[in-house]
């Protein structure tokens, strides 16, 4: 075969790979699914077959290696054009090269018999297999991974460094698998409220951040949080195929557990729960396990170094919150059902009410709100506050309001609105202020249609909780 013909076959293999990719990424993403067995295995087989058919290598080893050429060229083009990032290229490369080698060995074995019909059949095979593959049920692979480290410091010192993480310098992180393949490195974790119901914002490089709502705060013992990616105001830093919180991968929860090893030693364990949802869960999950283990090992190493160093002072804000938790007067489980009260916004709320000397903290773990009466058109629920209500002979009134929980502009028109997964309302309380017989009332701040009587288009309604019944001292 002439050199020109060999080059033509190689160009044809490259063009085939690019055509399939462009079709899946731009033209027909619902039909040509890139993250699929049909694409990641079927397309490189056809590419490798074409390249080897034109080159005609004498040995099987040469055939397997020649088959890699069009795959490497296509990946290079996609990387230079920034259509795919480093992470995707590295994760997909083993599968693509394996498929190309299989195609190359097939072409070598049928060098004298294979013809045009065989080439067309291999090209058509992914197109036929993709719709069939999409009919198969797509399952989630849920995994929990725990990583532990021994630290030469007491639990109080370690607790400071996990509850709120100051800026992590590059020199502290060291080398890790996840950064080597292109994942952003962690920068800091800031905590707004050092108690259950508080929110940590974990910041990473490239404007990536995660909102971590604290679901368990057992001082110096256990810290758990639910994880949700925070929407970025800039272009996505990670490709859609590996974005955390995307269709293929998500980190759901995290938990730090501290076990005493004596007065000056602590065993710290970080456990995360994450999801992989692909047609290649076994392969993708293998990568996810290694990347997640690398992240956790790296984070624990930073915490260990800081906890053992005298350069990092104890965080008084965290320790004050720990002392406050120990001084809690009472914790009251709450289950409220205000569906029959007749208010415009009603709800079913569950959680706890914590009584402190200077505040009442209401944690809504699960709950829904529903518009029961429409006030002249759509109601947009802006935010919710809580307060303590007091009854008189004639009526009732609400006291000082808590912090506002701002919502994402949901419209209430008879539909239920989930208030979870965890919302915190801190109501100020005067020392010694009596609480028996009072109840928590939620004020729902609304935007309603603008009228002559209501030129500011503002309104509010209430949803009631049960009366407080404090335990006997």
RODO-2510 file (C-alpha; in nm, 4 decimals, decimal comma):
residues 473
     n   res          X          Y          Z
     1     x     0,0000     0,0000     0,0000
     2     x     0,1362     0,3434    -0,0936
     3     x     0,2327     0,5990     0,1748
     4     x    -0,0376     0,8314     0,0482
     5     x    -0,3006     0,5611     0,0983
     6     x    -0,1748     0,4895     0,4498
     7     x    -0,1996     0,8585     0,5416
     8     x    -0,5481     0,8705     0,3915
     9     x    -0,6623     0,5826     0,6117
    10     x    -0,5105     0,7497     0,9203
    11     x    -0,6817     1,0808     0,8375
    12     x    -1,0055     0,8917     0,7860
    13     x    -0,9740     0,7320     1,1312
    14     x    -0,9112     1,0734     1,2898
    15     x    -1,2029     1,2288     1,1019
    16     x    -1,4283     0,9435     1,2148
    17     x    -1,3436     1,0042     1,5803
    18     x    -1,3923     1,3816     1,5535
    19     x    -1,7203     1,3378     1,3667
    20     x    -1,8609     1,1112     1,6377
    21     x    -1,7458     1,3510     1,9113
    22     x    -1,8918     1,6634     1,7451
    23     x    -2,2172     1,4789     1,6818
    24     x    -2,2401     1,3781     2,0472
    25     x    -2,1265     1,7100     2,1958
    26     x    -2,3061     1,9540     1,9628
    27     x    -2,5385     1,8108     1,6999
    28     x    -2,7234     1,5127     1,8509
    29     x    -2,6272     1,4787     2,2190
    30     x    -2,9405     1,2777     2,2958
    31     x    -2,8557     1,0224     2,0269
    32     x    -2,4739     1,0139     2,0388
    33     x    -2,3984     0,9724     2,4084
    34     x    -2,0289     1,0258     2,4766
    35     x    -2,0244     0,8709     2,8252
    36     x    -2,1373     0,5269     2,7104
    37     x    -1,9897     0,1865     2,6345
    38     x    -2,0957     0,2244     2,2712
    39     x    -1,8951     0,5435     2,2283
    40     x    -1,5907     0,4832     2,4491
    41     x    -1,5432     0,1245     2,3266
    42     x    -1,7175     0,1045     1,9889
    43     x    -1,5826     0,4202     1,8231
    44     x    -1,2107     0,3536     1,8996
    45     x    -1,2487    -0,0020     1,7638
    46     x    -1,3558     0,1404     1,4293
    47     x    -1,0793     0,4019     1,4419
    48     x    -0,8106     0,1440     1,5191
    49     x    -0,9384    -0,0878     1,2465
    50     x    -0,9191     0,1894     0,9848
    51     x    -0,5684     0,2996     1,0845
    52     x    -0,4224    -0,0525     1,0781
    53     x    -0,6063    -0,1415     0,7574
    54     x    -0,4207     0,1376     0,5847
    55     x    -0,0812     0,0903     0,7534
    56     x    -0,0637    -0,2875     0,7159
    57     x     0,1872    -0,3562     0,9987
    58     x     0,3555    -0,6968     0,9999
    59     x     0,3305    -0,7838     1,3717
    60     x     0,0409    -0,7838     1,6129
    61     x     0,2287    -0,5572     1,8538
    62     x     0,2841    -0,3037     1,5785
    63     x    -0,0851    -0,3270     1,4852
    64     x    -0,1936    -0,2575     1,8438
    65     x     0,0368     0,0450     1,8681
    66     x    -0,0472     0,1880     1,5254
    67     x    -0,4147     0,1741     1,6249
    68     x    -0,3408     0,4226     1,9043
    69     x    -0,2338     0,6984     1,6642
    70     x    -0,5776     0,8305     1,5610
    71     x    -0,7023     0,8170     1,9238
    72     x    -0,4054     1,0206     2,0467
    73     x    -0,4470     1,2723     1,7652
    74     x    -0,8180     1,3192     1,8378
    75     x    -0,7560     1,3613     2,2114
    76     x    -0,4812     1,6130     2,1336
    77     x    -0,7155     1,8161     1,9150
    78     x    -0,9906     1,8131     2,1779
    79     x    -0,7460     1,9150     2,4509
    80     x    -0,5844     2,1988     2,2521
    81     x    -0,9291     2,3252     2,1473
    82     x    -1,0364     2,3070     2,5167
    83     x    -1,3325     2,0895     2,4350
    84     x    -1,2088     1,8394     2,6921
    85     x    -0,9910     1,8946     2,9977
    86     x    -0,7042     1,7034     3,1473
    87     x    -0,9287     1,5010     3,3769
    88     x    -1,1517     1,3667     3,1006
    89     x    -0,8561     1,2845     2,8767
    90     x    -0,6788     1,0877     3,1499
    91     x    -0,9908     0,9035     3,2650
    92     x    -1,1010     0,8049     2,9140
    93     x    -0,7556     0,7234     2,7716
    94     x    -0,7246     0,3602     2,8954
    95     x    -1,0656     0,2642     2,7535
    96     x    -1,0018     0,4387     2,4217
    97     x    -0,6600     0,2809     2,3744
    98     x    -0,7935    -0,0638     2,4630
    99     x    -1,0739    -0,0317     2,2081
   100     x    -0,8334     0,0956     1,9428
   101     x    -0,5980    -0,1993     2,0046
   102     x    -0,8854    -0,4437     1,9639
   103     x    -0,9791    -0,2812     1,6335
   104     x    -0,6153    -0,2845     1,5194
   105     x    -0,5730    -0,6530     1,6019
   106     x    -0,8953    -0,7334     1,4155
   107     x    -0,7650    -0,5529     1,1071
   108     x    -0,4293    -0,7331     1,1337
   109     x    -0,5984    -1,0731     1,1638
   110     x    -0,8182    -1,0043     0,8597
   111     x    -0,5627    -0,8196     0,6520
   112     x    -0,6304    -1,0360     0,3449
   113     x    -1,0032    -1,0939     0,3867
   114     x    -1,1631    -0,7850     0,5396
   115     x    -1,3174    -0,5366     0,3010
   116     x    -1,5217    -0,2194     0,2813
   117     x    -1,8335    -0,3876     0,4176
   118     x    -1,6470    -0,4809     0,7349
   119     x    -1,5326    -0,1205     0,7842
   120     x    -1,8854     0,0092     0,7391
   121     x    -2,0188    -0,2500     0,9833
   122     x    -1,7743    -0,1375     1,2531
   123     x    -1,8694     0,2282     1,1959
   124     x    -2,2397     0,1466     1,2121
   125     x    -2,2082    -0,0689     1,5238
   126     x    -2,1895     0,2217     1,7769
   127     x    -2,4849     0,3925     1,6089
   128     x    -2,6919     0,0768     1,6431
   129     x    -2,5769    -0,0003     1,9972
   130     x    -2,6305     0,3477     2,1481
   131     x    -3,0132     0,3545     2,1384
   132     x    -3,0218    -0,0014     2,2694
   133     x    -2,7818     0,0856     2,5500
   134     x    -2,9908     0,3871     2,6514
   135     x    -3,2893     0,1601     2,7092
   136     x    -3,1030    -0,0251     2,9816
   137     x    -3,1716     0,1023     3,3362
   138     x    -2,9127     0,3489     3,4642
   139     x    -2,8145     0,2687     3,8229
   140     x    -2,6394     0,4743     4,0892
   141     x    -2,3237     0,3413     4,2464
   142     x    -2,3263     0,4790     4,6019
   143     x    -2,0009     0,4437     4,7925
   144     x    -1,8753     0,5371     5,1358
   145     x    -1,5007     0,5811     5,1771
   146     x    -1,3283     0,6322     5,5105
   147     x    -0,9718     0,7584     5,5566
   148     x    -0,8052     0,7813     5,8988
   149     x    -0,4950     0,9465     6,0395
   150     x    -0,3315     0,9610     6,3836
   151     x    -0,2549     1,3104     6,5142
   152     x    -0,0263     1,4050     6,8014
   153     x    -0,2730     1,6554     6,9475
   154     x    -0,5805     1,6499     7,1696
   155     x    -0,9347     1,6431     7,0333
   156     x    -1,0036     2,0084     7,1207
   157     x    -0,7087     2,1177     6,9084
   158     x    -0,8033     1,8964     6,6130
   159     x    -1,1672     2,0090     6,6343
   160     x    -1,0584     2,3696     6,5787
   161     x    -0,8936     2,2774     6,2492
   162     x    -1,1784     2,0732     6,0998
   163     x    -1,4701     2,3001     6,1949
   164     x    -1,3263     2,6036     6,0195
   165     x    -1,0329     2,5748     5,7781
   166     x    -0,8099     2,8758     5,7156
   167     x    -0,6575     2,9336     5,3720
   168     x    -0,4496     2,6334     5,2629
   169     x    -0,1206     2,7282     5,1006
   170     x     0,0193     2,5283     4,8100
   171     x     0,3227     2,4294     5,0192
   172     x     0,0919     2,2643     5,2760
   173     x    -0,0827     2,0373     5,0284
   174     x     0,2100     1,8527     4,8769
   175     x     0,1665     1,6149     4,5849
   176     x    -0,1558     1,4232     4,5308
   177     x    -0,3183     1,2150     4,2580
   178     x    -0,6254     1,4361     4,2273
   179     x    -0,4295     1,7563     4,1582
   180     x    -0,1904     1,5735     3,9241
   181     x    -0,4774     1,4757     3,6932
   182     x    -0,6358     1,8213     3,6963
   183     x    -0,8820     1,8420     3,9856
   184     x    -0,8796     2,1799     4,1671
   185     x    -0,7143     2,1898     4,5093
   186     x    -0,8988     2,2983     4,8274
   187     x    -0,8399     2,6519     4,9526
   188     x    -1,0488     2,7012     5,2675
   189     x    -1,3723     2,6160     5,4510
   190     x    -1,5486     2,9047     5,6224
   191     x    -1,8186     2,8461     5,8824
   192     x    -2,1001     3,0944     5,9417
   193     x    -2,2512     2,9396     6,2535
   194     x    -2,0535     2,6876     6,4620
   195     x    -2,3457     2,4634     6,5531
   196     x    -2,5803     2,2131     6,3959
   197     x    -2,7618     2,3902     6,1132
   198     x    -2,4608     2,6068     6,0323
   199     x    -2,3168     2,6326     5,6848
   200     x    -1,9576     2,5742     5,5780
   201     x    -1,8535     2,7023     5,2367
   202     x    -1,5668     2,4885     5,1069
   203     x    -1,3726     2,6822     4,8435
   204     x    -1,1533     2,5236     4,5775
   205     x    -0,9364     2,6607     4,3007
   206     x    -1,0977     2,7933     3,9807
   207     x    -1,3974     2,9477     4,1611
   208     x    -1,5403     2,6114     4,2683
   209     x    -1,7265     2,6028     4,6002
   210     x    -1,9535     2,3666     4,7908
   211     x    -2,2189     2,4535     5,0472
   212     x    -2,1937     2,2136     5,3402
   213     x    -2,4942     2,2243     5,5741
   214     x    -2,4016     2,0856     5,9159
   215     x    -2,6339     1,7995     6,0115
   216     x    -2,4495     1,6846     6,3252
   217     x    -2,2302     1,8879     6,5593
   218     x    -2,1099     1,6779     6,8526
   219     x    -1,8365     1,8992     6,9918
   220     x    -1,4887     1,7468     6,9716
   221     x    -1,6414     1,4173     6,8611
   222     x    -1,8340     1,4241     6,5330
   223     x    -1,9053     1,6740     6,2541
   224     x    -2,1344     1,5748     5,9654
   225     x    -2,2611     1,7803     5,6732
   226     x    -2,4663     1,7509     5,3559
   227     x    -2,2845     1,8756     5,0456
   228     x    -2,4250     2,0723     4,7524
   229     x    -2,2253     2,2507     4,4791
   230     x    -2,2630     2,6283     4,4782
   231     x    -2,3502     2,7659     4,1321
   232     x    -2,0559     2,9486     3,9777
   233     x    -2,0867     3,2969     3,8330
   234     x    -1,8104     3,2220     3,5811
   235     x    -1,7615     2,9574     3,3151
   236     x    -1,7624     2,6022     3,4587
   237     x    -1,4168     2,5045     3,5816
   238     x    -1,4744     2,1333     3,5310
   239     x    -1,5943     1,9564     3,2203
   240     x    -1,9582     1,8463     3,2394
   241     x    -1,8501     1,4807     3,2319
   242     x    -1,6695     1,5091     3,5681
   243     x    -1,8458     1,8046     3,7327
   244     x    -1,9385     1,7338     4,0951
   245     x    -2,3146     1,7542     4,1273
   246     x    -2,3578     1,6723     3,7578
   247     x    -2,5386     1,3757     3,6043
   248     x    -2,2405     1,1404     3,6353
   249     x    -2,0809     1,2175     3,9723
   250     x    -2,1679     1,3811     4,3025
   251     x    -2,0338     1,3992     4,6584
   252     x    -2,3312     1,3760     4,8951
   253     x    -2,2125     1,3872     5,2563
   254     x    -1,9011     1,4145     5,4683
   255     x    -1,8287     1,3200     5,8295
   256     x    -1,5324     1,3833     6,0585
   257     x    -1,5045     1,1568     6,3632
   258     x    -1,2525     1,2092     6,6437
   259     x    -1,1483     0,9254     6,8737
   260     x    -0,9297     0,9932     7,1767
   261     x    -0,5922     0,8248     7,1910
   262     x    -0,4904     0,9781     7,5236
   263     x    -0,4550     1,3384     7,6358
   264     x    -0,2316     1,4326     7,3445
   265     x    -0,3336     1,1979     7,0635
   266     x    -0,6397     1,1813     6,8381
   267     x    -0,7441     0,9433     6,5634
   268     x    -0,9301     1,1443     6,2972
   269     x    -1,1461     0,9692     6,0374
   270     x    -1,2982     1,1410     5,7344
   271     x    -1,5823     0,9530     5,5654
   272     x    -1,7539     1,0702     5,2478
   273     x    -2,0492     0,9323     5,0589
   274     x    -2,0536     0,9840     4,6835
   275     x    -2,2445     0,8778     4,3729
   276     x    -2,1347     0,7539     4,0309
   277     x    -2,4026     0,7218     3,7625
   278     x    -2,2750     0,6011     3,4250
   279     x    -2,2989     0,3045     3,1904
   280     x    -1,9479     0,2210     3,3099
   281     x    -1,9977     0,2316     3,6849
   282     x    -1,7326    -0,0282     3,7601
   283     x    -1,4650     0,1564     3,5641
   284     x    -1,5773     0,5090     3,6580
   285     x    -1,6211     0,4000     4,0189
   286     x    -1,2634     0,2682     4,0286
   287     x    -1,1391     0,6139     3,9303
   288     x    -1,3789     0,7866     4,1722
   289     x    -1,2553     0,5713     4,4611
   290     x    -0,8921     0,6573     4,3949
   291     x    -0,9534     1,0270     4,3406
   292     x    -1,1699     1,0560     4,6525
   293     x    -0,9139     0,8666     4,8621
   294     x    -0,6461     1,1055     4,7353
   295     x    -0,8539     1,4113     4,8307
   296     x    -0,9288     1,2800     5,1802
   297     x    -0,5702     1,1739     5,2475
   298     x    -0,4465     1,5165     5,1399
   299     x    -0,6980     1,7058     5,3564
   300     x    -0,6207     1,4934     5,6624
   301     x    -0,2480     1,5535     5,6140
   302     x    -0,3094     1,9308     5,6232
   303     x    -0,5215     1,9010     5,9399
   304     x    -0,2566     1,6835     6,1056
   305     x     0,0249     1,9279     6,0276
   306     x    -0,1767     2,2250     6,1553
   307     x    -0,2985     2,0520     6,4700
   308     x     0,0551     1,9505     6,5639
   309     x     0,2022     2,2937     6,4877
   310     x     0,2249     2,5754     6,7403
   311     x     0,1978     2,8285     6,4588
   312     x    -0,1840     2,7856     6,4506
   313     x    -0,3613     2,9343     6,7518
   314     x    -0,6842     2,7846     6,8939
   315     x    -1,0009     2,9319     6,7445
   316     x    -1,1956     3,0933     7,0238
   317     x    -1,5138     3,1232     6,8169
   318     x    -1,5260     2,7471     6,7689
   319     x    -1,4489     2,6826     7,1352
   320     x    -1,7142     2,9315     7,2471
   321     x    -1,9744     2,7471     7,0403
   322     x    -1,8603     2,4196     7,1923
   323     x    -1,9098     2,5621     7,5402
   324     x    -2,2519     2,6999     7,4410
   325     x    -2,3655     2,3562     7,3259
   326     x    -2,2740     2,2200     7,6669
   327     x    -2,4817     2,4954     7,8338
   328     x    -2,8004     2,4219     7,6386
   329     x    -3,1023     2,4424     7,8685
   330     x    -3,3273     2,2049     7,6744
   331     x    -3,3764     2,0361     7,3403
   332     x    -3,7388     1,9865     7,2344
   333     x    -3,8276     1,7633     6,9376
   334     x    -4,0772     1,9386     6,7149
   335     x    -4,3440     1,8002     6,4863
   336     x    -4,5868     2,0653     6,3627
   337     x    -4,8804     2,0388     6,1298
   338     x    -5,0505     2,3698     6,0529
   339     x    -5,2601     2,2529     5,7591
   340     x    -5,5885     2,3223     5,9383
   341     x    -5,5126     2,6675     6,0789
   342     x    -5,6620     2,8582     5,7862
   343     x    -5,3561     3,0689     5,7143
   344     x    -5,2537     3,1533     5,3601
   345     x    -4,9275     2,9587     5,3892
   346     x    -4,9374     2,6343     5,5859
   347     x    -4,6829     2,3632     5,6432
   348     x    -4,5589     2,0432     5,7993
   349     x    -4,2285     2,0979     5,9795
   350     x    -4,0124     1,8651     6,1863
   351     x    -3,6858     1,9123     6,3699
   352     x    -3,5749     2,0438     6,7086
   353     x    -3,5997     2,3559     6,9235
   354     x    -3,2895     2,4255     7,1334
   355     x    -3,3268     2,6593     7,4320
   356     x    -3,0243     2,8640     7,5398
   357     x    -2,9919     3,1450     7,7932
   358     x    -2,9736     3,4092     7,5201
   359     x    -3,1530     3,2471     7,2241
   360     x    -3,3945     2,9893     7,0909
   361     x    -3,2549     2,7955     6,7953
   362     x    -3,5083     2,6233     6,5710
   363     x    -3,3685     2,3606     6,3341
   364     x    -3,6091     2,2515     6,0609
   365     x    -3,4753     1,9161     5,9409
   366     x    -3,7606     1,8398     5,7062
   367     x    -4,0654     2,0324     5,6052
   368     x    -4,2939     2,1614     5,3343
   369     x    -4,4883     2,4822     5,2916
   370     x    -4,7990     2,5151     5,0799
   371     x    -5,0129     2,8089     4,9669
   372     x    -5,3624     2,7447     5,0997
   373     x    -5,5274     3,0669     4,9853
   374     x    -5,4119     3,2664     4,6859
   375     x    -5,3995     3,6404     4,7502
   376     x    -5,4997     3,7816     4,4123
   377     x    -5,2429     3,5980     4,2018
   378     x    -4,9070     3,4252     4,2257
   379     x    -4,7220     3,4557     4,5553
   380     x    -4,3434     3,4519     4,5467
   381     x    -4,1939     3,3456     4,8780
   382     x    -3,8798     3,5552     4,9336
   383     x    -3,7678     3,4497     5,2806
   384     x    -3,8805     3,3051     5,6109
   385     x    -3,8124     3,4225     5,9662
   386     x    -3,9098     3,2722     6,3001
   387     x    -4,0142     3,4355     6,6253
   388     x    -4,1818     3,3495     6,9539
   389     x    -4,5519     3,4289     6,9756
   390     x    -4,7361     3,5367     7,2882
   391     x    -5,1128     3,5344     7,3406
   392     x    -5,3233     3,7979     7,5151
   393     x    -5,6930     3,7916     7,5985
   394     x    -5,7756     3,9550     7,2657
   395     x    -5,5117     3,8288     7,0211
   396     x    -5,1556     3,7143     6,9829
   397     x    -4,8404     3,8881     6,8669
   398     x    -4,4971     3,7805     6,7438
   399     x    -4,1796     3,8902     6,9168
   400     x    -3,8281     3,9600     6,7864
   401     x    -3,7585     3,7894     6,4563
   402     x    -3,4758     3,5496     6,3847
   403     x    -3,2313     3,5578     6,0985
   404     x    -3,3953     3,5369     5,7556
   405     x    -3,3709     3,2148     5,5550
   406     x    -3,3665     3,3382     5,1965
   407     x    -3,5262     3,1115     4,9368
   408     x    -3,4685     3,0864     4,5632
   409     x    -3,7811     3,2733     4,4563
   410     x    -4,0294     2,9853     4,4493
   411     x    -4,3802     3,0709     4,3365
   412     x    -4,6563     2,9405     4,5617
   413     x    -4,9736     2,8546     4,3725
   414     x    -5,1038     2,5530     4,5568
   415     x    -4,7818     2,3533     4,5162
   416     x    -4,5748     2,2308     4,8086
   417     x    -4,2313     2,3811     4,8680
   418     x    -3,9638     2,1708     5,0396
   419     x    -3,7933     2,3696     5,3139
   420     x    -3,5192     2,1132     5,3849
   421     x    -3,2714     1,9628     5,4070
   422     x    -3,1808     2,1698     5,7156
   423     x    -3,2694     2,5281     5,8013
   424     x    -3,1630     2,7211     6,1101
   425     x    -3,3538     3,0046     6,2774
   426     x    -3,1897     3,1786     6,5762
   427     x    -3,4394     3,3843     6,7806
   428     x    -3,2817     3,6244     7,0348
   429     x    -3,3989     3,5741     7,3938
   430     x    -3,3607     3,7986     7,6981
   431     x    -3,1942     3,6204     7,9929
   432     x    -3,4640     3,4799     8,2153
   433     x    -3,7408     3,5485     7,9626
   434     x    -4,0257     3,2999     8,0291
   435     x    -4,1024     3,0582     7,7458
   436     x    -4,3745     2,8282     7,8768
   437     x    -4,6957     2,8654     7,6818
   438     x    -4,5289     3,0480     7,3911
   439     x    -4,4889     2,8981     7,0484
   440     x    -4,2751     2,9351     6,7401
   441     x    -4,4356     3,1182     6,4503
   442     x    -4,2807     3,1301     6,1034
   443     x    -4,3323     3,4526     5,9109
   444     x    -4,3353     3,4000     5,5351
   445     x    -4,2331     3,7178     5,3508
   446     x    -4,4026     3,7370     5,0107
   447     x    -4,4008     3,9332     4,6900
   448     x    -4,7550     3,9585     4,5537
   449     x    -4,9118     4,1401     4,2548
   450     x    -4,8772     4,5167     4,2811
   451     x    -5,2041     4,6995     4,3486
   452     x    -5,3137     5,0515     4,4378
   453     x    -5,3624     4,9413     4,7984
   454     x    -5,0276     4,7626     4,8025
   455     x    -4,7876     4,9653     4,5830
   456     x    -4,4815     4,7873     4,7245
   457     x    -4,6200     4,4431     4,6337
   458     x    -4,5236     4,3040     4,9738
   459     x    -4,7156     4,0844     5,2150
   460     x    -4,6586     3,8239     5,4825
   461     x    -4,8399     3,5243     5,6222
   462     x    -4,7752     3,2868     5,9099
   463     x    -4,7323     2,9176     5,9761
   464     x    -4,7525     2,8078     6,3387
   465     x    -4,5598     2,5534     6,5378
   466     x    -4,6704     2,3846     6,8609
   467     x    -4,6531     2,5568     7,1989
   468     x    -4,3296     2,5102     7,3907
   469     x    -4,3459     2,2636     7,6768
   470     x    -4,0202     2,2927     7,8690
   471     x    -3,9037     1,9869     8,0638
   472     x    -3,9122     2,0099     8,4399
   473     x    -3,5833     2,1427     8,5870
***
